[in-house]
Amino acid sequence: MRTKVLMLLCFLTSMRINSLAAQQEHREEEAEQLFSLQPKQWNGRVIEVKGGPESVIWVVQLSDLHFSVHQPDRALDFKKIVGPALQMINPSLVLITGDLTDGKSKDLLVMKQNEDEWLEYQNIIEDVVKRSGLDKNIFYDLRGNHDIFGVPVVGGSFDFFSKYSINGQLARRGNVNSVTLEKFFQLNMQQIPSGSAKNCSFGAPSAEEFWEWEMGDWRKSRAMRIMAIDRGHVSYLDIDFKSGAKKTIVLPTFPLDSRFMSTSSWHQKYECQHMVPSSYETIRALVFSVSPIVSVVARIYDARPGTLNIVLETPMTKVVVDMSRGDFYAAPWNHKAFDDPSPDRFWLQIEVIDIMGRSTLSELRPFSVNGLTTKISWTWKEFFVMGCQWAELYYPIFWSVIYLMLSILLIPRLLLLFSKKQYSYKSFIVEKSFFNGIAWVFQDLCRLPITWFGILGYLIYLLLFPWFIGQVFTDGEDKGYMTYMGWVVRSSNDNGNQEYIGSPDIMVVVLPHLIFVVLPATFVAGALAAERGMFKEHFLSLSGKKEDDDSGQMNKKSQVLDKQGDRRLKFYFGRRCIRKVLLVVCLGICWKHFMNCRALMKAYEMNPLFHFPGYSLAIPLLLAYTIYKTRRI
């Protein structure tokens, strides 16, 4: 039986794996005719996988290589490890999914295509293909964002992907962003049991599913993923090569890990077991090893008592076929004995011993034969990277910050103008509350009109005007300008229109500037104004002056004070600890702002005085003015 792997050239953004149980072997020709009758629907490349075992195929995925002239160890490790690993695994397909080269300067501030990195990538891949012994045609490398940055035209002089990648060398055109694995085999069909409400008849629509699995990158994790499809069941294993090459790799293909599996199709199959009985009758695993295997044993543990107690231990037998691409082991079991409403009651582990006496254990993983999924506890970093849909969160976060800043500017101003009750240090001392404290701080900010109007005007500027002008593309002569919605460039259709690009990626510029520069600067300016008011109250209480006395006269050293009061005043005036802390915070804000501007200058070849004076100078000037105005009372 032949297994076909279709590379669909479509416009999805993630790798999609569909495993479909379909027709009889003698109807395979009809399926091929179906594809030939609908070439426009599939628009893909077909790779035939020859050799058994017939029930399973597997592919390898590598991602985010980031080959860099500044980090040569990434390419050296890839050359040393990946070729022998692929020779041992012998996959049906090898996917290298994006960010093949780094395209960054040593300080990580400039992103441009580097031809030396692409030459290194081409040479390393050629060596890996040769050492693996695999057909080069089963290698597919996909373009990532690092491989397109600074490339204005696909196929142009700066599009090194089209010149040095495998897809480019093999003249594969289009964006390969989706992979579909399909199997054609036949299972004896039976009638639906009487009284069943489930549609288990042949030709009934199967549950549609879309799975997205994130994986570690080669750059930091030295990770490789093996993904297998065994009679419609999708499983995968992530291998960490940071500690070096592996002698033996074990990938259980059934039962599946209940933490990472498709549930809808499995429920459908389990509820209609008479349709696919053979897929449940054995425990199965792929074993890849550099040495001959002596024994493979499957163990099942029961976690219900609170500890793992072994309930099944059975040897697995190698599935022998005339022409095998890998070692596939199976062991019969009674799957109905493990039908349980808890998705993590039973746990599977497989031990492999090779001829050298080395023992290799698979990961201990929970399983559920009836397709229930156990909950996964994510770390905060995993949730931050994979759990947040940043493209959807960008505008809510952006407008929340804008509305917050407008509120803390406008509401205290309106209270100052129209409310009889005024908030000050005295009122805060009398009524200590969070609202009184905030109102006092920002009403004192309103009493510095140039600072208040300056911050409000800067917000309006960020909303209505370009933030800066820069060179968007590596070899682009025309400079585009950036707003909070993204870069504005001329339309690719040359119709004179303009379009936004780089959104939501532009959030890495916009949100940090608002959250770590503009918002803190507003709070610090208010705090400086409030600290001056607080010092003024202390001064008045010590000097005996009234509030309407001439403040300039208060600050003169010639003021007549009693000796004790004068010493206390000088002591407090000399300290002003809160102000000193606020000045340090101002330096931190300006340093963060300076680093942002430096990154923009190097990335887009900009001069702050010409290309983004409003963005670069407004906050430092407003803080400097506020510091100057609050130095005295």
Buried (B, 14 or more C-beta within 10 A) or exposed (E): EEBBBBBBBBEEEEBBBBBBBBBBEEEBEEBBEEBEEEEEEBEBBEBEBEBBBBBBBBBBBBBBBBBBBEBEEBBEBBBBBBBBBBBBBBBBBBBBBBBBBBBBBEEEBBBBBBEEBBBBBBEBBEBBBEBBEBEBEBBBBBBBEBBBBBBBEEEEEBBBBBBBBBBBBEEBEEBBBBBBBBBBBBBEEEEBEEEEEEEBEEEEEBEEBEEEBEBBBBBEBBBBBBBBBBBBBBBBBBBEBEEEEBBBBBBBBBBBBBBBBBBEBBBBBBBBBBBBEEBBEBBBBBBBBBEEBEEBBBBBBBBEEEEBEEBBEBEBEBBEEEEBBBBBBBBEBEBEEBEBEEBBBBBBBBBBBBEEEBEBEBBEBBBBBBBBBBEEEEEEEEEEEEEEEBEEBBBEBBEEBBEEBEEBBBBBBEBBEEEEEEBBBBBBEEEEEEEBBBBBBBBBBBBBEEBBEBBBEBBEBBEEEBBBBBBBBBBBEEBBBBBBBBBBBBEEEEEEEEEBBBBBBBBEBBBEBBEBBBBBBBBBBBBBBBBBBBBBBBBBEBBEBEEEEEBEEBEEEEEEBEEEBBEBBEEBBEEBEBBEEBBEBBEEBBEBBEEBBEBBBBBBEBEBEEBBEBBBBBBBEBBEBBBEBBEEB
